[in-house]
Amino acid sequence: MELKVNDKNILLISFGHFEKYYLTTLAEDILCRFLVPVIIEESYIDLNEYYDPARRQYDGNRLLRMVDSLAPAEHFKSIGLFRTDLFIPILTFIFGQAYFKGRTGIASIYRLRNEQYGMERDDSLLLDRLSKVVIHELGHTFGLVHCHVPDCVMRSGTYVEDIDQKKNKFCSKCEELIGTEYCT
């Protein structure tokens, strides 16, 4: 089975403040990997209803459903960007998640920041990590599963070090399934 990207656009929705440079660079990375135009929008919602005080985190499943309900139908795929600590019931935390073969995903920079691990701030590394997470989650929306190739962006990432070890690109097998070509 070969998946094919079509000519509609991908909507990148920022919930919370993100530097314009982050959003435009992320949009360029998405365009590069999927060959689909990217639209950037900002949105504001009250995150309190998604907060779990017992875990002191935000419910990723509920946020994913919310982003899916807000995303206009004319957008091929949508990704919500957050700055909060996300979880799903079976995991301590998540960097992102998406509907498999769906149209929506989410990602958060919260656990991608060096400061979270007692290290110096590194905006370049943060942007690289966020790009990998977003491309990975979009890959799931296109029907890609986790890959076993060590540097493929579709390799599972449980820890931030896992994200650092993979590239911002699909391996040749995933590339063939998704039906796009690498940007040079």
N, C-alpha and C positions, 0 to 999 in steps of 0.2 A: 504494500500500500504506500503510495506517495502522497504526502501532504503538499498542498500548494498555497502559497501566499497570494492573496488577490490585491487589487489596486485600491482598496479602501484605506482609511487612515487609522492610526492608533492614537488614542486619547490618553495623555499623561496628565493626571489630576493631582495637584499638590494640595494636601490638607495640612496647613501649617506653613511657616515661613521657610522657603528654600531659596538660596541665592540664585539669581537669574542665570549665572554661569553654570551652576549645577544642572539646572533644568535644560538649558540649551545644549550642553555637552551630552547629557543623557539622551535627549531627543536625537542628536546626531548619531550616537552609538546605536540606538534602536533602528534608525533609518538604515544604518550601515548593515546591520544583521538581518533585517527583515525586508528591506527594500520597499517599505511602506511609509508614506508621509506621516509625521508625528505632529499632533496638535497639543499645545500646552495650555492648560486651564488651571485656575486657582479656585478652590472651594473652601468654605468654612462651615464646619458643623460643630455642635456641642458634643465633645467626646465623652462627657460624663456618663452617658447611658451605656457606653461600651466598656467602662472601667469596672474591674473586678477588685473590690477592696481586699478580699482575702488573699489574692495573688499579687496585688499592687501592680497589675498589668492590664492591658487592653485586649479584649476578646477578638482575635483575628478572624474567627468564623463570622461573627456578627458584622465586623467592619467590611469583610469581603462581600457579604450579602448587601450591605448598605451601598457600597460602591457600585455593585452590579445594578442595584435599583435606580441609582442616580445617572448611570451612563446612558446617554442618548443612543437610540437604536442605530442611528446613521454611522456610528463609529464601529469599525470592524472589531477592535479590541480596546480595552481600557485598563489602565493600571493606576491605582491610588497610591500616593506616596505619603508616608507618615513619619513623625519624629518620635513616636511613642514605643514603649516596650510591649511587643505583641506576644500572645500565647494562643495555643489551641489546647483543649483539655488533655490530650495525650502527650504533649511536649512541654518542657519547662519554658521554652521561648521559641520564637520563629523569626527568621529574617524577612520572610515573605511567604505567600501562598497564592494559589490560583485555582480556578476551576479547570480541571482537565478537559480538553477539547471544548472549553467554554469561551467566554469573551472577556473575562475579568480576572484581574489579579491585584495583589497589594504587596507593598514592600515598605520596610521601615529602616531608617538610618540609626535608630537608637543603639542597637548592639553592633553596629558596624564602625562606630567611632572608637579610635584608639583610647580616648579618655576613659571609656568604659572599662578598660583593662589596665589602667594606671600608667599609660604611656602618653607621650607627647602628641598633641593634636597634629594630624597630617591630612589636610583637605584633599590632596591629590589621591592618597590611598583610600580615603573615604569615598570619593567619587568613583574610583575604580571598583571598589566593593559594591557600591550601590548599583552601578551599571551591570555588573555580573548577576546580582540578585534579580534585577528587573528583567534582563534578557532571559535568565533561567525561568522565571515565572511566566513570561510570555511564551517561552518554549513549551511549557505545559499547556497553555491555552491552544497551541497549535497541535497538541497531541503527542508531544515528545515525553517520554518517561525518563527516569534517572538513568544516566549513562555510566558505564564502568571505565571509560577512557579517563585516565587521571587528570588531564588538563582540559577536558571538555567542559564548557560552561553548564552543561546539563548534569554533571556529576553532583551527587547529593552533597550538601554543605551543612553539617551539624554545628561546626565551630567556625569562627571567623578565620582561623588558620586554613581551613578547607577552602574557603573562598579565595584566600590569597594564593593558594597553590594552583588554582585553575586559571585558564585564560578567559578572555572576554569574547570567545569564539566557540562555535560548534565544532566538534570533530567531523571528519569526513562522512561518517555514517549518519549522524544527526543532520548534518548539512544536506545530505542527499534526501533525507526524509522530509525536511522542511521545504526544500525546493528553492533555496536562495543561494547566492554566491557570496563569498567573503568580500568585504570591502578591503581595499589595499591601503 
